[in-house]
Amino acid sequence: MLATDVPHPAIVARTDPGRDAERYLLEMPAGSLRWIEDPEAATAFASMREATRMAMRLPAAQRAYGLPRDAELAVHKTH
């Protein structure tokens, strides 16, 4: 297996237009979904593919997308 084939954890995010900030998806134990401000507490998916699949299942009005978890945590901590 090539190093590029190793899946990396990812999260689902969306831009909150009213606040011009990103919100992150948290899957609750009962299956409900919540948008939170902390990427560290967001649900971590096994790969970008899985995060993107979840984002595509959400209503189009939410315009969600997948982000690499490690990169987002690094950027979020610097701000």
Distance bins in CASP14 RR format, pairs under 12 A and 6 or more apart:
PFRMAT RR
TARGET T0000
AUTHOR 0000-0000-0000
RMODE 2
METHOD distances of the structure
MODEL  1
1 7 0 0 0 0 0 1 0 0 0 0 0
4 48 0 0 0 0 0 1 0 0 0 0 0
5 47 0 0 0 0 0 1 0 0 0 0 0
5 49 0 0 0 0 0 1 0 0 0 0 0
6 46 0 0 0 0 0 1 0 0 0 0 0
6 47 0 0 0 0 1 0 0 0 0 0 0
6 48 0 0 0 0 0 1 0 0 0 0 0
7 44 0 0 0 0 0 1 0 0 0 0 0
7 45 0 0 0 0 1 0 0 0 0 0 0
7 46 1 0 1 0 0 0 0 0 0 0 0
7 47 1 1 0 0 0 0 0 0 0 0 0
7 48 1 0 0 1 0 0 0 0 0 0 0
7 49 1 0 0 1 0 0 0 0 0 0 0
7 50 0 0 0 0 1 0 0 0 0 0 0
7 51 0 0 0 0 0 1 0 0 0 0 0
7 68 0 0 0 0 0 1 0 0 0 0 0
7 69 0 0 0 0 0 1 0 0 0 0 0
8 44 0 0 0 0 0 1 0 0 0 0 0
8 45 0 0 0 0 1 0 0 0 0 0 0
8 46 0 0 0 0 1 0 0 0 0 0 0
8 47 1 0 0 1 0 0 0 0 0 0 0
8 48 1 0 0 1 0 0 0 0 0 0 0
8 49 0 0 0 0 0 1 0 0 0 0 0
8 50 0 0 0 0 0 1 0 0 0 0 0
8 51 0 0 0 0 0 1 0 0 0 0 0
8 66 0 0 0 0 0 1 0 0 0 0 0
8 67 0 0 0 0 0 1 0 0 0 0 0
8 68 1 0 1 0 0 0 0 0 0 0 0
8 69 1 0 0 1 0 0 0 0 0 0 0
8 70 1 0 0 1 0 0 0 0 0 0 0
8 71 0 0 0 0 1 0 0 0 0 0 0
8 72 0 0 0 0 0 1 0 0 0 0 0
8 73 0 0 0 0 0 1 0 0 0 0 0
9 39 0 0 0 0 0 1 0 0 0 0 0
9 40 0 0 0 0 0 1 0 0 0 0 0
9 42 0 0 0 0 0 1 0 0 0 0 0
9 43 0 0 0 0 1 0 0 0 0 0 0
9 44 1 0 1 0 0 0 0 0 0 0 0
9 45 1 0 0 1 0 0 0 0 0 0 0
9 46 1 0 0 1 0 0 0 0 0 0 0
9 47 1 0 0 1 0 0 0 0 0 0 0
9 48 0 0 0 0 1 0 0 0 0 0 0
9 49 0 0 0 0 0 1 0 0 0 0 0
9 50 0 0 0 0 1 0 0 0 0 0 0
9 51 0 0 0 0 1 0 0 0 0 0 0
9 66 0 0 0 0 0 1 0 0 0 0 0
9 67 0 0 0 0 0 1 0 0 0 0 0
9 68 1 0 0 1 0 0 0 0 0 0 0
9 69 1 0 1 0 0 0 0 0 0 0 0
9 70 1 0 0 1 0 0 0 0 0 0 0
9 71 0 0 0 0 0 1 0 0 0 0 0
9 72 0 0 0 0 0 1 0 0 0 0 0
9 73 0 0 0 0 1 0 0 0 0 0 0
10 24 0 0 0 0 0 1 0 0 0 0 0
10 25 0 0 0 0 0 1 0 0 0 0 0
10 39 0 0 0 0 0 1 0 0 0 0 0
10 42 0 0 0 0 1 0 0 0 0 0 0
10 43 0 0 0 0 1 0 0 0 0 0 0
10 44 1 0 0 1 0 0 0 0 0 0 0
10 45 1 0 1 0 0 0 0 0 0 0 0
10 46 1 0 0 1 0 0 0 0 0 0 0
10 47 1 0 0 1 0 0 0 0 0 0 0
10 48 1 0 1 0 0 0 0 0 0 0 0
10 49 0 0 0 0 1 0 0 0 0 0 0
10 50 1 0 0 1 0 0 0 0 0 0 0
10 51 1 1 0 0 0 0 0 0 0 0 0
10 52 1 0 0 1 0 0 0 0 0 0 0
10 53 0 0 0 0 0 1 0 0 0 0 0
10 54 0 0 0 0 1 0 0 0 0 0 0
10 55 0 0 0 0 1 0 0 0 0 0 0
10 64 0 0 0 0 0 1 0 0 0 0 0
10 65 0 0 0 0 1 0 0 0 0 0 0
10 66 1 0 1 0 0 0 0 0 0 0 0
10 67 1 0 0 1 0 0 0 0 0 0 0
10 68 1 0 1 0 0 0 0 0 0 0 0
10 69 1 0 1 0 0 0 0 0 0 0 0
10 70 0 0 0 0 1 0 0 0 0 0 0
10 71 0 0 0 0 1 0 0 0 0 0 0
10 72 0 0 0 0 1 0 0 0 0 0 0
10 73 0 0 0 0 0 1 0 0 0 0 0
11 22 0 0 0 0 1 0 0 0 0 0 0
11 23 0 0 0 0 0 1 0 0 0 0 0
11 24 1 0 1 0 0 0 0 0 0 0 0
11 25 1 0 0 1 0 0 0 0 0 0 0
11 26 0 0 0 0 1 0 0 0 0 0 0
11 27 0 0 0 0 0 1 0 0 0 0 0
11 35 0 0 0 0 0 1 0 0 0 0 0
11 36 0 0 0 0 0 1 0 0 0 0 0
11 38 0 0 0 0 0 1 0 0 0 0 0
11 39 1 0 1 0 0 0 0 0 0 0 0
11 40 0 0 0 0 1 0 0 0 0 0 0
11 41 0 0 0 0 1 0 0 0 0 0 0
11 42 1 0 1 0 0 0 0 0 0 0 0
11 43 1 0 0 1 0 0 0 0 0 0 0
11 44 1 0 0 1 0 0 0 0 0 0 0
11 45 1 0 0 1 0 0 0 0 0 0 0
11 46 0 0 0 0 0 1 0 0 0 0 0
11 47 0 0 0 0 0 1 0 0 0 0 0
11 48 0 0 0 0 1 0 0 0 0 0 0
11 50 0 0 0 0 0 1 0 0 0 0 0
11 51 1 0 0 1 0 0 0 0 0 0 0
11 52 0 0 0 0 0 1 0 0 0 0 0
11 54 0 0 0 0 1 0 0 0 0 0 0
11 55 0 0 0 0 1 0 0 0 0 0 0
11 64 0 0 0 0 0 1 0 0 0 0 0
11 65 0 0 0 0 1 0 0 0 0 0 0
11 66 1 0 0 1 0 0 0 0 0 0 0
11 67 1 0 1 0 0 0 0 0 0 0 0
11 68 0 0 0 0 1 0 0 0 0 0 0
11 69 1 0 1 0 0 0 0 0 0 0 0
11 70 0 0 0 0 1 0 0 0 0 0 0
11 71 0 0 0 0 0 1 0 0 0 0 0
11 72 1 0 0 1 0 0 0 0 0 0 0
11 73 0 0 0 0 1 0 0 0 0 0 0
11 76 0 0 0 0 0 1 0 0 0 0 0
12 22 0 0 0 0 0 1 0 0 0 0 0
12 23 0 0 0 0 1 0 0 0 0 0 0
12 24 1 0 0 1 0 0 0 0 0 0 0
12 25 1 1 0 0 0 0 0 0 0 0 0
12 26 0 0 0 0 1 0 0 0 0 0 0
12 27 0 0 0 0 1 0 0 0 0 0 0
12 33 0 0 0 0 1 0 0 0 0 0 0
12 34 0 0 0 0 0 1 0 0 0 0 0
12 35 0 0 0 0 1 0 0 0 0 0 0
12 36 0 0 0 0 0 1 0 0 0 0 0
12 39 0 0 0 0 0 1 0 0 0 0 0
12 42 1 0 0 1 0 0 0 0 0 0 0
12 43 1 0 0 1 0 0 0 0 0 0 0
12 44 0 0 0 0 1 0 0 0 0 0 0
12 45 1 0 0 1 0 0 0 0 0 0 0
12 48 0 0 0 0 0 1 0 0 0 0 0
12 50 0 0 0 0 1 0 0 0 0 0 0
12 51 1 0 1 0 0 0 0 0 0 0 0
12 52 0 0 0 0 1 0 0 0 0 0 0
12 53 0 0 0 0 1 0 0 0 0 0 0
12 54 1 0 1 0 0 0 0 0 0 0 0
12 55 1 0 1 0 0 0 0 0 0 0 0
12 56 0 0 0 0 1 0 0 0 0 0 0
12 57 0 0 0 0 1 0 0 0 0 0 0
12 58 1 0 0 1 0 0 0 0 0 0 0
12 62 0 0 0 0 1 0 0 0 0 0 0
12 63 0 0 0 0 0 1 0 0 0 0 0
12 64 1 0 1 0 0 0 0 0 0 0 0
12 65 1 0 0 1 0 0 0 0 0 0 0
12 66 1 0 1 0 0 0 0 0 0 0 0
12 67 1 0 0 1 0 0 0 0 0 0 0
12 68 0 0 0 0 0 1 0 0 0 0 0
12 69 0 0 0 0 0 1 0 0 0 0 0
12 72 0 0 0 0 0 1 0 0 0 0 0
13 21 0 0 0 0 0 1 0 0 0 0 0
13 22 1 0 1 0 0 0 0 0 0 0 0
13 23 1 0 0 1 0 0 0 0 0 0 0
13 24 1 0 1 0 0 0 0 0 0 0 0
13 25 1 0 0 1 0 0 0 0 0 0 0
13 26 0 0 0 0 0 1 0 0 0 0 0
13 35 0 0 0 0 1 0 0 0 0 0 0
13 36 0 0 0 0 0 1 0 0 0 0 0
13 37 0 0 0 0 0 1 0 0 0 0 0
13 38 0 0 0 0 0 1 0 0 0 0 0
13 39 1 0 0 1 0 0 0 0 0 0 0
13 42 1 0 0 1 0 0 0 0 0 0 0
13 43 0 0 0 0 0 1 0 0 0 0 0
13 45 0 0 0 0 0 1 0 0 0 0 0
13 51 0 0 0 0 1 0 0 0 0 0 0
13 52 0 0 0 0 0 1 0 0 0 0 0
13 54 0 0 0 0 0 1 0 0 0 0 0
13 55 0 0 0 0 1 0 0 0 0 0 0
13 58 0 0 0 0 0 1 0 0 0 0 0
13 62 0 0 0 0 0 1 0 0 0 0 0
13 63 0 0 0 0 1 0 0 0 0 0 0
13 64 1 0 0 1 0 0 0 0 0 0 0
13 65 1 0 0 1 0 0 0 0 0 0 0
13 66 1 0 0 1 0 0 0 0 0 0 0
13 67 1 0 1 0 0 0 0 0 0 0 0
13 68 0 0 0 0 0 1 0 0 0 0 0
13 69 0 0 0 0 0 1 0 0 0 0 0
13 71 0 0 0 0 0 1 0 0 0 0 0
13 72 1 0 0 1 0 0 0 0 0 0 0
13 73 0 0 0 0 0 1 0 0 0 0 0
13 75 0 0 0 0 0 1 0 0 0 0 0
13 76 0 0 0 0 0 1 0 0 0 0 0
14 21 0 0 0 0 0 1 0 0 0 0 0
14 22 1 0 0 1 0 0 0 0 0 0 0
14 23 1 0 1 0 0 0 0 0 0 0 0
14 24 0 0 0 0 1 0 0 0 0 0 0
14 25 1 0 0 1 0 0 0 0 0 0 0
14 33 0 0 0 0 0 1 0 0 0 0 0
14 35 1 0 0 1 0 0 0 0 0 0 0
14 36 0 0 0 0 0 1 0 0 0 0 0
14 37 0 0 0 0 0 1 0 0 0 0 0
14 42 0 0 0 0 0 1 0 0 0 0 0
14 51 0 0 0 0 0 1 0 0 0 0 0
14 54 0 0 0 0 0 1 0 0 0 0 0
14 55 0 0 0 0 1 0 0 0 0 0 0
14 58 0 0 0 0 1 0 0 0 0 0 0
14 59 0 0 0 0 0 1 0 0 0 0 0
14 60 0 0 0 0 0 1 0 0 0 0 0
14 61 0 0 0 0 1 0 0 0 0 0 0
14 62 1 0 1 0 0 0 0 0 0 0 0
14 63 1 0 1 0 0 0 0 0 0 0 0
14 64 1 0 1 0 0 0 0 0 0 0 0
14 65 1 0 0 1 0 0 0 0 0 0 0
14 66 0 0 0 0 1 0 0 0 0 0 0
14 67 0 0 0 0 0 1 0 0 0 0 0
15 21 1 0 0 1 0 0 0 0 0 0 0
15 22 1 0 1 0 0 0 0 0 0 0 0
15 23 1 0 0 1 0 0 0 0 0 0 0
15 24 0 0 0 0 0 1 0 0 0 0 0
15 35 0 0 0 0 0 1 0 0 0 0 0
15 62 0 0 0 0 1 0 0 0 0 0 0
15 63 1 0 0 1 0 0 0 0 0 0 0
15 64 0 0 0 0 1 0 0 0 0 0 0
15 65 0 0 0 0 1 0 0 0 0 0 0
15 67 0 0 0 0 0 1 0 0 0 0 0
16 22 1 0 0 1 0 0 0 0 0 0 0
16 23 1 0 1 0 0 0 0 0 0 0 0
16 24 0 0 0 0 0 1 0 0 0 0 0
16 35 1 0 0 1 0 0 0 0 0 0 0
16 36 0 0 0 0 0 1 0 0 0 0 0
16 37 0 0 0 0 1 0 0 0 0 0 0
16 62 0 0 0 0 0 1 0 0 0 0 0
16 63 0 0 0 0 0 1 0 0 0 0 0
16 64 0 0 0 0 0 1 0 0 0 0 0
17 23 0 0 0 0 0 1 0 0 0 0 0
17 61 0 0 0 0 0 1 0 0 0 0 0
17 62 0 0 0 0 0 1 0 0 0 0 0
17 63 0 0 0 0 1 0 0 0 0 0 0
19 35 0 0 0 0 0 1 0 0 0 0 0
19 37 0 0 0 0 1 0 0 0 0 0 0
21 35 0 0 0 0 0 1 0 0 0 0 0
21 36 0 0 0 0 0 1 0 0 0 0 0
21 37 1 0 0 1 0 0 0 0 0 0 0
21 38 0 0 0 0 0 1 0 0 0 0 0
21 39 0 0 0 0 0 1 0 0 0 0 0
21 76 0 0 0 0 0 1 0 0 0 0 0
21 79 0 0 0 0 1 0 0 0 0 0 0
22 35 0 0 0 0 1 0 0 0 0 0 0
22 36 0 0 0 0 0 1 0 0 0 0 0
22 37 0 0 0 0 1 0 0 0 0 0 0
22 38 0 0 0 0 0 1 0 0 0 0 0
22 39 1 0 0 1 0 0 0 0 0 0 0
22 42 0 0 0 0 0 1 0 0 0 0 0
22 63 0 0 0 0 0 1 0 0 0 0 0
22 64 0 0 0 0 0 1 0 0 0 0 0
22 65 0 0 0 0 1 0 0 0 0 0 0
22 66 0 0 0 0 0 1 0 0 0 0 0
22 67 0 0 0 0 1 0 0 0 0 0 0
22 72 0 0 0 0 1 0 0 0 0 0 0
22 75 0 0 0 0 1 0 0 0 0 0 0
22 76 0 0 0 0 1 0 0 0 0 0 0
22 79 0 0 0 0 0 1 0 0 0 0 0
23 33 0 0 0 0 0 1 0 0 0 0 0
23 34 0 0 0 0 1 0 0 0 0 0 0
23 35 1 1 0 0 0 0 0 0 0 0 0
23 36 1 0 0 1 0 0 0 0 0 0 0
23 37 1 0 0 1 0 0 0 0 0 0 0
23 38 0 0 0 0 1 0 0 0 0 0 0
23 39 0 0 0 0 1 0 0 0 0 0 0
23 41 0 0 0 0 0 1 0 0 0 0 0
23 42 0 0 0 0 1 0 0 0 0 0 0
23 58 0 0 0 0 0 1 0 0 0 0 0
23 62 0 0 0 0 1 0 0 0 0 0 0
23 63 0 0 0 0 0 1 0 0 0 0 0
23 64 0 0 0 0 1 0 0 0 0 0 0
23 65 0 0 0 0 0 1 0 0 0 0 0
23 67 0 0 0 0 0 1 0 0 0 0 0
23 72 0 0 0 0 0 1 0 0 0 0 0
23 76 0 0 0 0 0 1 0 0 0 0 0
24 33 0 0 0 0 0 1 0 0 0 0 0
24 34 0 0 0 0 1 0 0 0 0 0 0
24 35 1 0 0 1 0 0 0 0 0 0 0
24 36 1 0 1 0 0 0 0 0 0 0 0
24 37 1 0 0 1 0 0 0 0 0 0 0
24 38 1 0 0 1 0 0 0 0 0 0 0
24 39 1 0 1 0 0 0 0 0 0 0 0
24 40 0 0 0 0 1 0 0 0 0 0 0
24 41 1 0 0 1 0 0 0 0 0 0 0
24 42 1 1 0 0 0 0 0 0 0 0 0
24 43 0 0 0 0 1 0 0 0 0 0 0
24 44 0 0 0 0 0 1 0 0 0 0 0
24 45 0 0 0 0 0 1 0 0 0 0 0
24 51 0 0 0 0 0 1 0 0 0 0 0
24 54 0 0 0 0 0 1 0 0 0 0 0
24 55 0 0 0 0 0 1 0 0 0 0 0
24 64 0 0 0 0 1 0 0 0 0 0 0
24 65 0 0 0 0 0 1 0 0 0 0 0
24 66 0 0 0 0 1 0 0 0 0 0 0
24 67 0 0 0 0 1 0 0 0 0 0 0
24 69 0 0 0 0 1 0 0 0 0 0 0
24 72 0 0 0 0 1 0 0 0 0 0 0
24 73 0 0 0 0 0 1 0 0 0 0 0
24 76 0 0 0 0 1 0 0 0 0 0 0
25 31 0 0 0 0 0 1 0 0 0 0 0
25 32 0 0 0 0 0 1 0 0 0 0 0
25 33 1 0 0 1 0 0 0 0 0 0 0
25 34 1 0 0 1 0 0 0 0 0 0 0
25 35 1 0 0 1 0 0 0 0 0 0 0
25 36 1 0 0 1 0 0 0 0 0 0 0
25 37 0 0 0 0 0 1 0 0 0 0 0
25 38 0 0 0 0 0 1 0 0 0 0 0
25 39 0 0 0 0 1 0 0 0 0 0 0
25 41 0 0 0 0 0 1 0 0 0 0 0
25 42 1 0 1 0 0 0 0 0 0 0 0
25 43 1 0 1 0 0 0 0 0 0 0 0
25 44 0 0 0 0 0 1 0 0 0 0 0
25 45 0 0 0 0 1 0 0 0 0 0 0
25 50 0 0 0 0 0 1 0 0 0 0 0
25 51 0 0 0 0 1 0 0 0 0 0 0
25 52 0 0 0 0 0 1 0 0 0 0 0
25 54 1 0 0 1 0 0 0 0 0 0 0
25 55 1 0 0 1 0 0 0 0 0 0 0
25 57 0 0 0 0 0 1 0 0 0 0 0
25 58 0 0 0 0 1 0 0 0 0 0 0
25 62 0 0 0 0 1 0 0 0 0 0 0
25 64 1 0 0 1 0 0 0 0 0 0 0
25 65 0 0 0 0 0 1 0 0 0 0 0
25 66 0 0 0 0 1 0 0 0 0 0 0
25 67 0 0 0 0 0 1 0 0 0 0 0
25 69 0 0 0 0 0 1 0 0 0 0 0
25 72 0 0 0 0 0 1 0 0 0 0 0
26 32 0 0 0 0 1 0 0 0 0 0 0
26 33 1 0 0 1 0 0 0 0 0 0 0
26 34 1 0 1 0 0 0 0 0 0 0 0
26 35 1 0 0 1 0 0 0 0 0 0 0
26 36 1 0 1 0 0 0 0 0 0 0 0
26 37 0 0 0 0 0 1 0 0 0 0 0
26 38 0 0 0 0 1 0 0 0 0 0 0
26 39 0 0 0 0 0 1 0 0 0 0 0
26 40 0 0 0 0 0 1 0 0 0 0 0
26 41 1 0 0 1 0 0 0 0 0 0 0
26 42 1 0 1 0 0 0 0 0 0 0 0
26 43 1 0 1 0 0 0 0 0 0 0 0
26 44 0 0 0 0 0 1 0 0 0 0 0
26 45 0 0 0 0 0 1 0 0 0 0 0
26 54 0 0 0 0 0 1 0 0 0 0 0
27 33 1 0 1 0 0 0 0 0 0 0 0
27 34 0 0 0 0 1 0 0 0 0 0 0
27 35 0 0 0 0 0 1 0 0 0 0 0
27 36 0 0 0 0 0 1 0 0 0 0 0
27 41 0 0 0 0 0 1 0 0 0 0 0
27 42 0 0 0 0 1 0 0 0 0 0 0
27 43 1 0 1 0 0 0 0 0 0 0 0
27 44 0 0 0 0 0 1 0 0 0 0 0
27 45 0 0 0 0 1 0 0 0 0 0 0
27 50 0 0 0 0 0 1 0 0 0 0 0
27 51 0 0 0 0 0 1 0 0 0 0 0
27 54 0 0 0 0 1 0 0 0 0 0 0
27 57 0 0 0 0 0 1 0 0 0 0 0
27 58 0 0 0 0 0 1 0 0 0 0 0
28 34 1 0 0 1 0 0 0 0 0 0 0
28 35 0 0 0 0 0 1 0 0 0 0 0
28 36 0 0 0 0 0 1 0 0 0 0 0
28 41 0 0 0 0 0 1 0 0 0 0 0
28 42 0 0 0 0 0 1 0 0 0 0 0
28 43 0 0 0 0 1 0 0 0 0 0 0
29 43 0 0 0 0 0 1 0 0 0 0 0
31 43 0 0 0 0 0 1 0 0 0 0 0
31 54 0 0 0 0 0 1 0 0 0 0 0
32 43 0 0 0 0 0 1 0 0 0 0 0
33 42 0 0 0 0 0 1 0 0 0 0 0
33 43 0 0 0 0 1 0 0 0 0 0 0
33 54 0 0 0 0 1 0 0 0 0 0 0
33 55 0 0 0 0 0 1 0 0 0 0 0
33 57 0 0 0 0 1 0 0 0 0 0 0
33 58 1 0 0 1 0 0 0 0 0 0 0
33 59 0 0 0 0 0 1 0 0 0 0 0
33 62 0 0 0 0 1 0 0 0 0 0 0
33 64 0 0 0 0 1 0 0 0 0 0 0
34 41 0 0 0 0 1 0 0 0 0 0 0
34 42 0 0 0 0 1 0 0 0 0 0 0
34 43 0 0 0 0 1 0 0 0 0 0 0
35 41 0 0 0 0 0 1 0 0 0 0 0
35 42 0 0 0 0 1 0 0 0 0 0 0
35 43 0 0 0 0 0 1 0 0 0 0 0
35 58 0 0 0 0 0 1 0 0 0 0 0
35 62 0 0 0 0 1 0 0 0 0 0 0
35 64 0 0 0 0 1 0 0 0 0 0 0
36 42 1 0 0 1 0 0 0 0 0 0 0
36 43 0 0 0 0 1 0 0 0 0 0 0
36 76 0 0 0 0 0 1 0 0 0 0 0
37 76 0 0 0 0 1 0 0 0 0 0 0
37 79 0 0 0 0 0 1 0 0 0 0 0
38 72 0 0 0 0 0 1 0 0 0 0 0
38 73 0 0 0 0 1 0 0 0 0 0 0
38 76 0 0 0 0 1 0 0 0 0 0 0
38 77 0 0 0 0 0 1 0 0 0 0 0
39 51 0 0 0 0 0 1 0 0 0 0 0
39 66 0 0 0 0 0 1 0 0 0 0 0
39 67 1 0 0 1 0 0 0 0 0 0 0
39 68 0 0 0 0 0 1 0 0 0 0 0
39 69 1 0 0 1 0 0 0 0 0 0 0
39 70 0 0 0 0 0 1 0 0 0 0 0
39 71 0 0 0 0 1 0 0 0 0 0 0
39 72 1 0 1 0 0 0 0 0 0 0 0
39 73 1 0 1 0 0 0 0 0 0 0 0
39 74 0 0 0 0 1 0 0 0 0 0 0
39 75 0 0 0 0 1 0 0 0 0 0 0
39 76 1 0 1 0 0 0 0 0 0 0 0
39 77 0 0 0 0 1 0 0 0 0 0 0
39 79 0 0 0 0 0 1 0 0 0 0 0
40 69 0 0 0 0 1 0 0 0 0 0 0
40 70 0 0 0 0 0 1 0 0 0 0 0
40 72 0 0 0 0 1 0 0 0 0 0 0
40 73 1 0 0 1 0 0 0 0 0 0 0
40 74 0 0 0 0 0 1 0 0 0 0 0
40 76 1 0 0 1 0 0 0 0 0 0 0
40 77 0 0 0 0 1 0 0 0 0 0 0
41 69 0 0 0 0 0 1 0 0 0 0 0
41 73 0 0 0 0 0 1 0 0 0 0 0
41 76 0 0 0 0 0 1 0 0 0 0 0
42 51 0 0 0 0 1 0 0 0 0 0 0
42 54 0 0 0 0 0 1 0 0 0 0 0
42 64 0 0 0 0 0 1 0 0 0 0 0
42 66 0 0 0 0 0 1 0 0 0 0 0
42 67 0 0 0 0 1 0 0 0 0 0 0
42 69 1 0 0 1 0 0 0 0 0 0 0
42 72 0 0 0 0 1 0 0 0 0 0 0
42 73 0 0 0 0 1 0 0 0 0 0 0
42 76 0 0 0 0 0 1 0 0 0 0 0
43 50 0 0 0 0 0 1 0 0 0 0 0
43 51 0 0 0 0 1 0 0 0 0 0 0
43 54 0 0 0 0 1 0 0 0 0 0 0
43 55 0 0 0 0 0 1 0 0 0 0 0
43 66 0 0 0 0 0 1 0 0 0 0 0
43 69 0 0 0 0 1 0 0 0 0 0 0
44 50 0 0 0 0 1 0 0 0 0 0 0
44 51 0 0 0 0 1 0 0 0 0 0 0
44 54 0 0 0 0 0 1 0 0 0 0 0
44 66 0 0 0 0 0 1 0 0 0 0 0
44 67 0 0 0 0 0 1 0 0 0 0 0
44 68 0 0 0 0 0 1 0 0 0 0 0
44 69 1 0 1 0 0 0 0 0 0 0 0
44 70 0 0 0 0 1 0 0 0 0 0 0
44 72 0 0 0 0 0 1 0 0 0 0 0
44 73 0 0 0 0 0 1 0 0 0 0 0
45 51 1 0 1 0 0 0 0 0 0 0 0
45 52 0 0 0 0 1 0 0 0 0 0 0
45 53 0 0 0 0 1 0 0 0 0 0 0
45 54 1 0 0 1 0 0 0 0 0 0 0
45 55 0 0 0 0 1 0 0 0 0 0 0
45 57 0 0 0 0 0 1 0 0 0 0 0
45 66 0 0 0 0 1 0 0 0 0 0 0
45 67 0 0 0 0 0 1 0 0 0 0 0
45 68 0 0 0 0 0 1 0 0 0 0 0
45 69 0 0 0 0 1 0 0 0 0 0 0
46 52 0 0 0 0 0 1 0 0 0 0 0
46 53 0 0 0 0 0 1 0 0 0 0 0
46 54 0 0 0 0 0 1 0 0 0 0 0
46 69 0 0 0 0 0 1 0 0 0 0 0
47 53 0 0 0 0 1 0 0 0 0 0 0
47 54 0 0 0 0 0 1 0 0 0 0 0
47 66 0 0 0 0 0 1 0 0 0 0 0
47 68 0 0 0 0 1 0 0 0 0 0 0
47 69 0 0 0 0 0 1 0 0 0 0 0
48 54 0 0 0 0 0 1 0 0 0 0 0
48 55 0 0 0 0 0 1 0 0 0 0 0
48 65 0 0 0 0 1 0 0 0 0 0 0
48 66 1 0 0 1 0 0 0 0 0 0 0
48 67 0 0 0 0 1 0 0 0 0 0 0
48 68 1 0 0 1 0 0 0 0 0 0 0
48 69 0 0 0 0 1 0 0 0 0 0 0
48 70 0 0 0 0 0 1 0 0 0 0 0
48 71 0 0 0 0 0 1 0 0 0 0 0
48 72 0 0 0 0 0 1 0 0 0 0 0
49 55 0 0 0 0 0 1 0 0 0 0 0
49 56 0 0 0 0 0 1 0 0 0 0 0
49 66 0 0 0 0 1 0 0 0 0 0 0
49 68 0 0 0 0 0 1 0 0 0 0 0
50 56 0 0 0 0 0 1 0 0 0 0 0
50 57 0 0 0 0 0 1 0 0 0 0 0
50 66 0 0 0 0 1 0 0 0 0 0 0
50 69 0 0 0 0 0 1 0 0 0 0 0
51 57 0 0 0 0 0 1 0 0 0 0 0
51 58 0 0 0 0 0 1 0 0 0 0 0
51 64 0 0 0 0 1 0 0 0 0 0 0
51 65 0 0 0 0 1 0 0 0 0 0 0
51 66 1 0 1 0 0 0 0 0 0 0 0
51 67 1 0 0 1 0 0 0 0 0 0 0
51 68 0 0 0 0 1 0 0 0 0 0 0
51 69 0 0 0 0 1 0 0 0 0 0 0
51 72 0 0 0 0 0 1 0 0 0 0 0
52 58 0 0 0 0 0 1 0 0 0 0 0
52 64 0 0 0 0 1 0 0 0 0 0 0
52 65 1 0 0 1 0 0 0 0 0 0 0
52 66 1 0 1 0 0 0 0 0 0 0 0
52 67 0 0 0 0 1 0 0 0 0 0 0
52 68 0 0 0 0 0 1 0 0 0 0 0
53 64 0 0 0 0 0 1 0 0 0 0 0
53 65 0 0 0 0 0 1 0 0 0 0 0
53 66 0 0 0 0 1 0 0 0 0 0 0
54 62 0 0 0 0 0 1 0 0 0 0 0
54 64 1 0 0 1 0 0 0 0 0 0 0
54 65 0 0 0 0 0 1 0 0 0 0 0
54 66 0 0 0 0 1 0 0 0 0 0 0
54 67 0 0 0 0 0 1 0 0 0 0 0
55 62 0 0 0 0 1 0 0 0 0 0 0
55 63 0 0 0 0 1 0 0 0 0 0 0
55 64 1 1 0 0 0 0 0 0 0 0 0
55 65 1 0 1 0 0 0 0 0 0 0 0
55 66 1 0 1 0 0 0 0 0 0 0 0
55 67 0 0 0 0 1 0 0 0 0 0 0
56 62 0 0 0 0 0 1 0 0 0 0 0
56 63 0 0 0 0 0 1 0 0 0 0 0
56 64 0 0 0 0 1 0 0 0 0 0 0
56 65 0 0 0 0 1 0 0 0 0 0 0
56 66 0 0 0 0 1 0 0 0 0 0 0
57 64 0 0 0 0 1 0 0 0 0 0 0
58 64 1 0 1 0 0 0 0 0 0 0 0
58 65 0 0 0 0 1 0 0 0 0 0 0
58 66 0 0 0 0 0 1 0 0 0 0 0
65 72 0 0 0 0 0 1 0 0 0 0 0
66 72 0 0 0 0 1 0 0 0 0 0 0
67 73 0 0 0 0 1 0 0 0 0 0 0
67 74 0 0 0 0 0 1 0 0 0 0 0
67 75 0 0 0 0 1 0 0 0 0 0 0
67 76 0 0 0 0 0 1 0 0 0 0 0
68 74 0 0 0 0 1 0 0 0 0 0 0
68 75 0 0 0 0 0 1 0 0 0 0 0
69 75 0 0 0 0 0 1 0 0 0 0 0
69 76 0 0 0 0 0 1 0 0 0 0 0
70 76 0 0 0 0 0 1 0 0 0 0 0
70 77 0 0 0 0 0 1 0 0 0 0 0
71 77 0 0 0 0 0 1 0 0 0 0 0
71 78 0 0 0 0 0 1 0 0 0 0 0
72 78 0 0 0 0 0 1 0 0 0 0 0
72 79 0 0 0 0 0 1 0 0 0 0 0
73 79 0 0 0 0 0 1 0 0 0 0 0
END
